[in-house]
Amino acid sequence: MDWQAEIGQAKRILVYGVTGSGKSTLAEEISRQTGIPCHLVDELCWLPNWVAVDAEKQRELIAEVCAGDTWILDSAYGQWIDLPLDRVELIIALDFPRWISLWRLLKRTLQRVWDRKPICNGNVETWRQALSRDSIIVWHFKSFKRKRDRIRAWSKSPQRFRVLVIADPNAI
């Protein structure tokens, strides 16, 4: 599948998938290729020291992005998923087997813990975080089925937006 050709004339794109599937990487690549501005959701929703942006403020920030004529979002948190869905033209859904996204997530987390490279507003991942009950790894297990079910429902039922499901990471 040539996903680049599938983008077509879409100017409002949501890259959606389970935690660790590569949403941000793909969103940034699409942005590079198309010139459409990419908005990384974690940059909008996390303050320094891993303080979550207030839910109401998150809605405001995402609404502002989605009001634009062109955008790429690399995720959609449940509390404001309605905002991009109201205006999105194309959803690129990464529907990989769990072992692939989990493996990617583990590798990424270990690399970030090791190199302490700042992410989303200067935050760094730590061993304490990676091993906590609130870790991104635990979140992967909590959210996998819900996100996968959503992808599959979108792809089976006609929507006002197109859904491009990518089930093989080699297709990217």
Secondary structure in CASP SS format (residue, H / E / C, confidence):
PFRMAT SS
TARGET T0000
AUTHOR 0000-0000-0000
METHOD secondary structure of the structure
MODEL  1
M C 1.00
D C 1.00
W H 1.00
Q H 1.00
A H 1.00
E H 1.00
I H 1.00
G C 1.00
Q C 1.00
A C 1.00
K C 1.00
R E 1.00
I E 1.00
L E 1.00
V E 1.00
Y E 1.00
G E 1.00
V C 1.00
T C 1.00
G C 1.00
S C 1.00
G C 1.00
K H 1.00
S H 1.00
T H 1.00
L H 1.00
A H 1.00
E H 1.00
E H 1.00
I H 1.00
S H 1.00
R H 1.00
Q H 1.00
T H 1.00
G C 1.00
I C 1.00
P C 1.00
C E 1.00
H E 1.00
L C 1.00
V H 1.00
D H 1.00
E H 1.00
L H 1.00
C H 1.00
W E 1.00
L E 1.00
P H 1.00
N H 1.00
W H 1.00
V E 1.00
A E 1.00
V C 1.00
D C 1.00
A H 1.00
E H 1.00
K H 1.00
Q H 1.00
R H 1.00
E H 1.00
L H 1.00
I H 1.00
A H 1.00
E H 1.00
V H 1.00
C H 1.00
A C 1.00
G C 1.00
D C 1.00
T C 1.00
W E 1.00
I E 1.00
L E 1.00
D C 1.00
S C 1.00
A C 1.00
Y C 1.00
G H 1.00
Q H 1.00
W H 1.00
I C 1.00
D H 1.00
L H 1.00
P H 1.00
L H 1.00
D H 1.00
R H 1.00
V C 1.00
E C 1.00
L E 1.00
I E 1.00
I E 1.00
A E 1.00
L E 1.00
D C 1.00
F C 1.00
P C 1.00
R H 1.00
W H 1.00
I H 1.00
S H 1.00
L H 1.00
W H 1.00
R H 1.00
L H 1.00
L H 1.00
K H 1.00
R H 1.00
T H 1.00
L H 1.00
Q H 1.00
R H 1.00
V H 1.00
W H 1.00
D H 1.00
R C 1.00
K C 1.00
P C 1.00
I E 1.00
C C 1.00
N C 1.00
G C 1.00
N E 1.00
V C 1.00
E C 1.00
T C 1.00
W H 1.00
R H 1.00
Q H 1.00
A H 1.00
L C 1.00
S C 1.00
R C 1.00
D C 1.00
S C 1.00
I H 1.00
I H 1.00
V H 1.00
W H 1.00
H H 1.00
F H 1.00
K H 1.00
S H 1.00
F H 1.00
K H 1.00
R H 1.00
K H 1.00
R H 1.00
D H 1.00
R H 1.00
I H 1.00
R H 1.00
A H 1.00
W H 1.00
S H 1.00
K H 1.00
S C 1.00
P C 1.00
Q C 1.00
R C 1.00
F C 1.00
R E 1.00
V E 1.00
L E 1.00
V E 1.00
I E 1.00
A C 1.00
D C 1.00
P H 1.00
N H 1.00
A H 1.00
I C 1.00
END
